[in-house]
C-alpha cells in the first residue's frame, strides 16, 4: 500500500516514545520507507538501535553527525519525505517549531520539509492546557500542520486527564489518510450506508439479517483515503466505523431512510451497501400485554425501498450504486435492479459463492452497468471497495 512512499517519524523526549517502534513496524510492513529522527532527550526513553533494526535506516539525531551518507542529510531527507509525523511531540519541540527555531536534526528537517506535517502532542494534562502550548498548536494549524487530538486517560504520573498520545493504530490512520492513495475523489461528497437494520417486534425480539457492515465500512474508508468527504449511515455493524468520516448511527429501516434522504441532495456519489430488513411488524407489541406461549402471529409490512426512492429522486451528475445479494440468476436479477431502480451501477454477488456474502472478510463481486458486467475475482473487501470506486470514478 505504501511502496515508494517515505514517512519521516520525529520522536521527542516523552515516555510515549515507546509506542513509536510499533508504528514504524506497521509502516514498514506496508512497504513504506521509514526514516526516524530523534531529539537528544528522546534517547533517554528509547534506544536509536531499536528504530534502526526495524526500519533498516540509520536513526538520525545529530545534525553534524558525519557517520551517515550525505544523501540523507536534512535537506535531502526533507525532499524525499511524503509525510512527517512528530509523535510524541513534546511541549518544547512544539514551541520551537512554532517559533521557527531549528537547532537540531529534527527541527531543522521539519522546517525544511514541504510535505504535510502531523503533530501528536504527548505531555502532562496541565502542560497540554497551558495557554502558551495551546497558542503554539493553533499557530501550527494556521501554517497547515495537522494536530492529532490527545486521548484522555491515565498519564505517566498517574493523573487522569488529557495529554495521552493516541494508540499506534490511529497514528497510522493519519499517515494513511495523507499518503496511501491518490486523492482522485478530492472535492467530492460520498454517502455510504452500511450494516443491518433492526426492526423491533417487542422490547426483546426483532427482525434483522446477517449483514456485518464490513463491505459498507470498507467502501467508506476507501473513499476517505481517496480524498472524499464521506458520510456513513451505519445500522448494526460488527466492525467499527472508519476514522475521519461523518457517522450517522441508525437502527431501523425508517431511520436509515430518513438519514439518507435528508443528506442525499448534496452528495456526488451514493453507495447503498446496507442490508435493509425488507419487512417490519405492522405493530409493536406492548410488553405489558400477555402473549401465549405458543407461536406468535406477527403481521408484517414492507419497509421503504431506499434505493428505489434514491433512483427516482437522483440529481443531475449524481451517481447511484446499489448492492444485490442473490441466490440464483445473479446477473439477470441484478441487471433488472439496475434498470428498475435507476442506478448507475449494481454490485452483485451470490450467497452460493465461496468467499462472498455476509460476515466474511472477502468478497466476489460483479460490477453491473449499462455497459455490461465485469466479474471481479475473490479479493478482500478493502480491495473490492477500491475497485468499486475505480469504476464509479470512471463514470464521473
Secondary structure, 3 states (H helix, E strand, C coil): CCCCCEEEEEECCCHHHHHHHHHHHHHHHCCCEEEEEECCHHHHCCCHHHHHHHHCCCCECCCCCCCCCHHHCHHHHHHHCCEEEEEEECHHHHHHHHCCCCCCHHHHHHHHCCCEEEEEECCCHHHHCCHHHHHHHHHHHHCCCEEECCEEEECCCCCEEEEECCCHHHHHHHHHHHHCCCCCCCCCEEEEEECECCEECCCCCEECCCCCCHHHHHHHHHHHHCCCEEEEEECECCCCCCCCCEEEECCCHHHHHHHHHHHHCCCCEEEECCECCCEEECCCCCCCCCCCCCCCCCCEEECCCHHHHHHHCCCCCCEEEEEEEECCCHHHHHHHHHHHCCCCEEEEEECCCCCCCCCCCEECCEEEECCEEEECCCEEHHHHHHHHHHHHHHHC
